[in-house]
Amino acid sequence: MLLYTFGQIGTCAGQLTVWIVLLRHRTMLAERATPRRITYVSLQLMRAPLTFLLSIPVTLMVGPGLGMLSWAVMVALAVVVTRLFRDLEHDPAPAGHARRVRRAATPG
C-alpha cells in the first residue's frame, strides 16, 4: 500500500512540475488562464499529493485499511474546490475552439 502511495505522490509531483513550468512561462498558457482559473487548477493538482502524503502517517499508525479509507479526503476536497470555483465550470470555450476541434476531427 505504501508503494502505491509513493508512486501516486511521484506521479502528482510530475504533474505539478509541468504546471509550475507553465506558470513560469505564461506565454504557453491559453488566454483563458485567468488568475482565478490558475488558482483552481493549482488547487486541483495539489489535492491528490496532499491526500496521499497525509495517508502515510495514518497507514503507519493505524493500518493500511484506514490509510486507504483516508484517500476519500481527495473526493471531499474535489467537491469543496469545485463548489468554490463553480463559476469556472460553465465557462464557454474561446472563440474558434469548437471550429478547430471539429476540423481536426474530420478526416481528409
C-alpha positions in Angstrom: 0.0 0.0 0.0 2.8 2.4 0.8 4.5 1.6 -2.5 1.3 2.6 -4.4 1.1 5.8 -2.3 4.7 6.8 -3.1 4.0 6.0 -6.8 1.0 8.3 -6.7 2.9 11.1 -5.0 5.7 10.8 -7.7 3.1 11.0 -10.5 1.5 14.0 -8.9 4.9 15.7 -8.4 5.5 15.3 -12.1 2.1 16.9 -12.9 2.9 19.8 -10.5 6.3 20.3 -12.0 4.8 20.7 -15.5 2.2 23.1 -14.1 4.9 25.2 -12.3 6.9 25.4 -15.6 3.8 26.6 -17.4 3.2 29.2 -14.7 6.8 30.5 -15.1 6.3 30.7 -18.9 2.8 32.2 -19.1 3.0 32.6 -22.9 2.4 28.8 -23.1 -0.9 29.2 -21.2 -4.2 29.9 -23.0 -5.8 33.3 -22.8 -8.4 31.8 -20.6 -5.8 31.3 -17.9 -7.0 34.0 -15.6 -5.6 34.2 -12.0 -8.8 32.6 -10.7 -8.5 29.7 -13.1 -4.8 29.3 -12.3 -5.7 29.1 -8.6 -8.4 26.5 -9.4 -6.1 24.3 -11.4 -3.4 24.6 -8.8 -5.7 23.5 -6.0 -7.0 20.6 -8.1 -3.4 19.4 -8.8 -2.4 19.7 -5.1 -5.3 17.8 -3.6 -4.1 14.3 -4.6 -0.5 14.6 -3.4 -1.6 16.2 -0.2 -4.1 13.4 0.4 -1.5 10.7 -0.3 1.1 12.4 1.9 -1.3 12.6 4.8 -2.3 8.9 4.4 1.2 7.8 5.1 1.2 8.5 8.9 -2.4 7.2 9.1 -1.2 3.9 7.5 1.8 3.6 9.7 0.0 4.4 13.0 -3.4 2.8 12.4 -3.1 0.4 9.5 -3.5 0.1 5.7 -7.3 -0.2 5.8 -7.7 3.2 7.4 -4.9 4.6 5.3 -6.8 3.7 2.1 -10.0 5.0 3.6 -8.3 8.3 4.2 -7.9 8.7 0.4 -11.6 9.6 0.4 -10.4 13.0 1.6 -9.4 13.6 -2.1 -13.1 13.3 -3.1 -14.2 15.7 -0.3 -11.5 18.2 -1.4 -12.7 17.9 -5.0 -16.2 18.7 -4.0 -15.1 21.7 -2.0 -12.8 23.2 -4.7 -15.4 22.6 -7.4 -18.1 24.5 -5.3 -15.7 27.3 -4.6 -15.0 27.7 -8.3 -18.4 26.8 -9.7 -18.4 29.9 -12.0 -15.4 28.3 -13.9 -17.3 25.1 -14.7 -19.6 26.6 -17.2 -17.0 28.9 -18.8 -17.5 28.8 -22.6 -14.7 27.7 -24.9 -12.7 30.5 -26.5 -13.9 31.7 -29.9 -12.9 29.4 -32.7 -12.1 26.5 -30.4 -15.1 24.3 -31.4 -14.3 25.0 -35.1 -10.7 23.9 -34.7 -11.7 20.7 -32.8 -14.3 19.9 -35.5 -11.9 20.5 -38.3 -9.2 18.3 -36.6 -11.7 15.5 -36.1 -13.0 15.3 -39.7 -10.9 13.1 -41.9 -9.3 14.3 -45.1 
